[in-house]
Amino acid sequence: MTQPTAIAEGAWLVCQRPRPNARVRLFCFPHSGVGASVYRRWQAALPDDVEVVAMQAPGREDRIREPALTRIPAIVDGVVPAIAARLDRPFALFGHSMGGVVASEVARVLCDRGRAPAHLVVSARRAPLVPPDEPLLHTMDDDALVGELGRRYGGIPAAVARDKDLLRWHLPCLRADLTALETHAPGKRAPMPCPITVFGGTEDALTPREHLEPWKDETSGAFRIRFFEGGHFYLEPRRADVLAHLSEILA
């Protein structure tokens, strides 16, 4: 049997392995500076009745020639129509770091339209009403930005940092994402009806438990927190554990 090829949904969504008979669809939102391929290994590790669809925002991968967006509402306005066209079955949203912000804002729009997700999972991102306690990154010059990324997150990939041309290519997209993230201040809003689960890293100083617990105020439904061993980018080294827990949620 021929393996289905990857498809792009209106440029904004990428599904590496379409599963037409899937019981549930999982929409995934990447962290700052990366694209849909960060989730390329997920489909093979999740149950056969789950289809993974990842967001591909402008400025990365096959959309590299498009200018990256610098406001969260603009990103949400772009991706929601593509998602709305694929709500023919139960669905959940997952987002890591900046992706958690985008996922939660998409969830709000869909809830307002009467199409609430079955579950919202936010990973490694403080709740919307928790104020930032670090200097803003998007206003720093390139050298300061690279240094501060190293201090907070362990830096950008070594291969990128060593290659000045590659670094020049990577930084504008990353800076646009950081601008969108750090200028987003939605204020207090009514809770959403969908259940929320929050994932965190046990050694992630940027999003400790006290920054994650206020997510409970964003939902009128069930709320849980789950920690995985590691720092802010625990997601890849703990992928098997994360996907096992996601499978339980989606079941």
C-alpha positions in Angstrom: 0.0 0.0 0.0 1.4 3.4 -0.9 2.1 5.7 2.0 0.1 9.0 1.7 2.3 12.0 0.9 2.4 15.1 3.0 -0.2 17.7 2.1 -0.5 21.4 2.8 -3.8 22.9 3.8 -4.1 26.4 2.5 -0.4 26.9 3.3 -1.2 27.3 7.0 -1.5 23.7 7.9 0.7 20.6 7.2 -0.4 17.0 7.6 2.6 14.6 7.1 0.5 11.5 7.2 -3.2 12.0 6.4 -5.5 9.6 8.2 -9.0 10.1 6.6 -10.6 7.7 9.1 -9.1 9.2 12.2 -11.4 9.5 15.2 -9.8 12.8 16.4 -7.6 15.5 14.9 -4.7 17.1 16.9 -3.7 20.5 15.8 -0.2 21.4 16.9 1.5 24.8 17.2 5.3 25.2 17.2 7.4 27.3 19.5 9.2 30.5 18.3 11.4 30.4 15.2 10.4 27.0 13.9 7.8 25.5 11.6 5.5 22.5 11.3 8.4 19.9 10.8 9.1 20.1 14.6 6.1 17.8 14.9 7.0 15.5 12.0 7.7 12.4 14.3 4.6 12.7 16.3 2.2 10.9 13.9 4.1 7.6 13.9 4.1 7.5 17.8 0.4 8.4 18.3 -2.5 5.9 18.0 -3.8 5.1 14.5 -7.1 6.9 15.2 -5.3 10.3 15.7 -4.3 12.6 12.8 -1.7 15.2 13.5 -1.9 18.6 11.7 0.7 21.2 12.4 0.7 25.0 11.8 3.0 26.4 9.2 3.2 30.2 9.8 4.8 32.6 7.2 8.5 33.0 7.3 9.6 29.4 7.8 10.2 26.2 5.8 8.1 26.2 2.6 6.8 29.7 3.4 10.3 31.2 3.9 9.8 33.9 1.3 6.8 35.3 3.1 7.3 37.9 5.8 6.9 36.6 9.3 4.0 38.1 11.3 4.7 40.2 14.4 1.3 40.0 16.2 -0.5 37.1 17.7 -3.9 38.2 16.5 -2.6 38.2 12.9 -1.3 34.7 13.2 -4.6 33.6 14.7 -6.6 35.3 12.0 -4.4 33.5 9.4 -4.7 30.0 10.8 -8.3 29.9 12.1 -9.9 29.7 8.6 -7.7 26.7 7.7 -8.6 25.0 11.0 -12.3 25.8 10.6 -12.3 23.9 7.3 -11.1 20.7 9.1 -13.5 20.5 12.0 -15.4 17.5 10.7 -14.5 15.4 13.7 -13.5 15.9 17.4 -10.3 17.9 17.7 -7.8 19.0 20.3 -5.1 21.7 20.3 -1.5 21.5 21.5 1.1 24.2 21.6 4.5 24.5 23.1 5.9 27.8 24.5 4.8 30.5 21.9 2.7 27.8 20.3 0.7 27.5 23.6 -0.3 31.2 23.3 -1.4 30.7 19.7 -3.3 27.5 20.5 -5.1 29.2 23.4 -6.1 32.2 21.3 -7.3 29.9 18.5 -9.3 27.9 21.1 -11.0 31.2 22.2 -12.0 32.1 18.7 -13.4 28.6 18.1 -15.2 28.6 21.4 -16.8 32.0 20.6 -18.1 30.3 17.3 -19.5 27.4 19.2 -16.8 25.0 18.1 -14.9 24.4 21.3 -12.0 21.9 21.2 -12.3 18.6 23.1 -9.1 19.6 24.9 -6.5 22.4 25.0 -3.0 21.4 26.0 -0.5 24.1 26.7 3.2 23.3 27.2 5.9 25.4 28.8 4.1 28.7 28.7 3.0 30.9 31.6 -0.7 31.8 31.9 -1.9 34.9 30.1 -2.3 37.0 33.2 1.2 36.2 34.7 3.4 39.2 33.9 6.9 38.7 32.3 9.7 38.8 34.8 12.6 38.9 32.3 13.9 41.7 30.0 12.2 41.8 26.6 14.1 39.9 23.9 12.7 41.4 20.7 14.1 44.9 21.4 17.7 43.6 21.8 20.4 43.8 19.0 21.4 40.5 17.4 24.4 39.8 19.6 22.6 40.5 22.8 19.6 38.5 21.6 21.8 35.4 20.8 23.5 35.7 24.2 20.2 36.1 26.1 18.7 33.1 24.3 21.7 31.1 25.5 21.2 32.1 29.1 17.4 31.5 29.1 16.9 28.6 26.8 20.3 27.0 26.1 20.7 29.0 22.9 19.9 28.4 19.3 21.2 25.3 17.5 25.0 25.2 17.5 25.1 24.7 13.7 23.0 27.9 13.2 25.1 29.9 15.7 28.4 29.0 14.0 27.1 29.9 10.5 26.8 33.7 10.2 24.8 33.5 7.0 22.4 30.9 8.5 22.2 33.0 11.6 21.2 36.1 9.6 18.5 34.0 7.9 17.2 32.6 11.1 17.1 35.6 13.4 14.4 37.8 11.5 11.8 35.0 11.8 12.8 34.4 15.5 12.7 38.1 16.2 9.2 38.4 14.6 7.9 35.6 16.8 9.4 37.1 19.9 7.8 40.4 19.0 4.4 38.8 18.6 4.8 36.9 21.9 6.2 39.8 24.0 3.7 42.4 22.8 0.6 40.1 23.4 -1.3 41.3 26.5 -4.9 40.1 26.2 -6.1 41.0 29.7 -8.7 39.2 31.8 -11.4 37.4 29.9 -14.2 34.9 30.6 -13.1 31.3 31.0 -13.4 28.9 28.1 -15.6 25.8 28.3 -13.0 23.4 27.1 -10.8 21.4 29.5 -7.2 22.5 29.8 -4.1 20.5 30.6 -0.8 22.2 31.1 2.6 20.5 30.6 5.8 21.8 32.2 9.5 20.8 32.6 10.7 20.0 36.1 13.8 22.2 35.5 12.2 25.0 33.5 13.0 28.1 35.5 11.1 30.2 33.0 7.7 28.5 33.7 7.6 27.2 37.2 4.4 25.8 38.7 3.3 29.2 40.0 3.3 30.5 36.4 1.4 27.5 35.1 -1.3 27.1 37.8 -3.2 30.3 36.8 -4.2 28.6 33.5 -7.0 27.1 35.6 -8.7 30.5 35.5 -8.9 30.2 31.7 -11.3 27.3 31.8 -14.7 26.5 33.4 -14.0 22.9 32.7 -11.4 20.4 34.0 -7.9 21.5 34.7 -4.7 19.5 35.2 -0.9 20.1 35.3 1.6 17.5 34.3 5.4 17.8 34.7 8.1 16.0 32.6 11.8 15.8 33.5 13.8 18.5 31.8 14.0 22.2 31.1 12.1 24.5 28.7 12.7 22.2 25.7 11.9 18.9 27.5 9.5 18.1 24.7 12.0 16.3 22.4 14.0 14.3 24.9 10.8 13.3 26.7 8.8 12.8 23.5 7.7 9.3 24.3 6.4 10.2 27.7 4.7 13.3 26.4 3.0 11.5 23.5 1.9 8.7 25.9 0.2 11.2 28.1 -1.3 13.0 25.1 -2.7 9.6 23.9 -4.5 9.2 27.2 -6.0 12.7 26.9 -7.1 12.1 23.4 -8.7 8.8 24.3 
